[in-house]
Amino acid sequence: MVRGWFHIAKAEFFVLTAGMRKHRYIYSGILYALALLWAVYLAPMIVVGLIDLIIPMAQLQGLLVIMLPGTMRTVMFFAWVLLLLFPLSYALNELKIGHWEIFLSNDVKTKDILVGTLMGKMPFYTLIVLMLAPLLMSPFLCALQVSLVGQVFVYLALTGMVLTVIWLSNWITALVQARLGDSSRGNDLAKAIGMIVAVVVIVPMYGIIYMLPAISEFLGMDAFLLFPSTWTADLISWLAITFNGVGLTGSQVIGFQTILHMDMVTNALLMTAFGVVSLAVALGTADRIFTISAGSRTEVITTVKAENAVIRGIRRLLPSATGVLLVSNLKDYLRKAQNLSKLAYGVVLAVLLPVFLSFVGSDAWQTMDEMTFFVVMMMAVVGSMPFAGQGFLESKDQLWIIQGAADGPSRFVKTRLVSSLLVVSPLIVIPAVVIGYLMHATLIEFLVVLGLGYLGLAGGTMVSIGVTARNPNYEDTKSPAHQTNMMLSVMIPQFSIMIWLFVDLFADMLFGIDVFGFYRSVFPSVSPFTIIGIQGVIGLLIIGGLLLLSGIRSLSKPEN
Amino acid sequence: MTRNGTVIRTQALTKTFGDICAVDDLSLEVKSGSRFGFLGPNGAGKTTTVRILSGLLRQTSGTAQVCGLNIDDDRNRIKAITGLLPESPGLYSKLSAVEFLEFIGALNNRNGDGLHRRIDNLLSILGLEGRQDDLLESYSSGMKQKVLVASTLLHEPKLVFLDEPTSRLDPAASALVKDLILVLAEETDTSFFICTHMTNFAEDVCDVIGILDSGSLVTLGSPEDIVETARVDDLEDAYLQIVGGKIDRKTLLAWR
């Protein structure tokens, strides 16, 4: 009799391949055949060929051999974190536990749910490994001329790591989903966590990397050896060394031993033990995770309290129906935890990047004018990200309600824009103050960065609302509409601002027109970068305005 | 705003989605002040018809006037004087019932004390006064439906489109909505166009019934006339006779 996990895995596979419904098995087979061809033949040929074009492989061989252990450790560390976080963040954004209730009501064992879900996702992740791993491994395997058997072992070790991490991620995701449940409030919290999970983990991760030498000194050993990702990385390095075809000498192998510390068998045993322990812990705790009951979920009733001073002030300033729409939009937006995390995400990016740039010590981005231009570009993204895709309209039914009122979509989009601008307005102050302080800006320079930054912010907001209104994706973050909205909302503002820089550069390169010189002669006291920033912001506002109008038209017209 | 006492008039109204004909050559007249019941099986084209008449969907061919206004040219004016209760609740999860109704009122250019008084009264009639400040995310589907009913009536429309108004309501709430429709039609001359599966509800509330099957209007008349013509006891039996769907006991157990 076939176990329950198989049916769950099959259902997951059907969901995954829903796009190619009728011919899913044939198409999947073709896809795997192509992926294998890519991994075994095409990728090594292309990667090594490309490297050969830049530096001949013979010259690079020695360097690649030396780089192998360090590169493997770094890449495996990041791959480990990404594989753990990506599915978690993805699942939290689309919290659905309705099907768990179906499983449990059909007397399916909890272990089967975990195994089935993982096995259902395996074809997808295997495909990803087949596509991406050869890009990284080919130069090293080629440099060491690793035999076919060695290559098989290397990819097996890699697959083992991927399986273990996805199993762990699957278990953590299940744990978080079960705790947050499918309540509206839990969903909201999950989306908020999903948004910031990367920041929350990656920032301390950087900290750990910087502190590793100190930790190593304290422990009296290489602290990297404590990470499970290192065991896989070192195992791969050993496999490549053991099955090499370049004839490494005994002293060279001993050289590797001083870097890698533990031998191949120890690494393999540690890696296997970690996989077995993960498996045992997840299966052992499965029963406790999958207990779904109303009590354990966050079915909390939230009652709204008296309005705050800002809302009361808006009502006093705008006592009309427009004021009411504005207030409703503000409440709707700011009460969603996911929107607050998007705003926080934007601020962190806007502050951190200029700070990093001012510390890197390169020649670029070191003057206040250059930094102002950079802030305008950053603020355009900060202004667009919180309003792109998700969070505009919750459902198509909501759109029907708005469309049911005379001029409803037009009034909705306009008040949504004003409320969004009110929400993001304070965000320019933080980077402007940080940059102003770091760059010792004058009052005028500070006001310029504040003003231009705000216009960039407003332009980004206009673009993202316009783009999303043209093609609303509601709360569906897996839809192509969502991906398109996110991409366009970031790309259009960047392109609108950057285009002037490229126009000026190409004018100089192709036609010998010194645009920067022209700016200096006409506006001697203003930096060319500030002028490009102004041009970019004007272009962005025009494009944003046009997209908004187009969005209103699109939402207002009856469906065909 | 009616013409010759007719609130809805459609001529050969047709809507296709690719190869599927959702509404097929529908010609219909609904008198002002009447309570028109639109019955039909799932997928018969009821919701599509309502969406076309309320200006949300463009028809493939044919014409229609709503309150004397052409649906092709006067969509905004139609929306201003009609109300629509959609099939599924598209509420704002993070607004309370009062805040949501305030938002709907504002969309229809209403605000101030008059609107708030109306909101309080409607929520009180619908039995939501104790929960009016709770976020809508915590409401049951029946409570959400009540809020939607309130939002549909808030701006006193001349014509109200109700798409499955009682599908999520308990018997008491259904009776309340039924009474609300009857009293509004009698006292304020409001017209109702009601899509429903519930034959009992339609029989109690509607003075004219149209039965739609596969996009075509197959029966039109008063509930009594339809029952009499079908020579059955009630509207449900008449409906099953017209549309089909009655399955014998042997077939019902054949799947075992």
Interface residues (C-beta under 8 A of the other chain):
Chain A: S183 S184 R185 E299 V300 I301 T302 T303 V304 P319 S320 A321 T322 G323 V324 L325 S328 K331 D332 R335 K336 E394 S395 K396 D397 Q398 L399 W400 I401 I402 Q403 G404 A405 A406 D407 G408 R411 F412 P558 E559 N560
Chain B: R51 S54 G55 L56 L57 R58 R75 N76 R77 K79 A80 G83 L84 P86 E87 S88 P89 G90 L91 Y92 S93 K94 L95 S96 E99 F100 E102 F103 I104 G105 A106 L107 N108 N109 R110 N111 G112 D133 D134 L135 E137 S138 S151
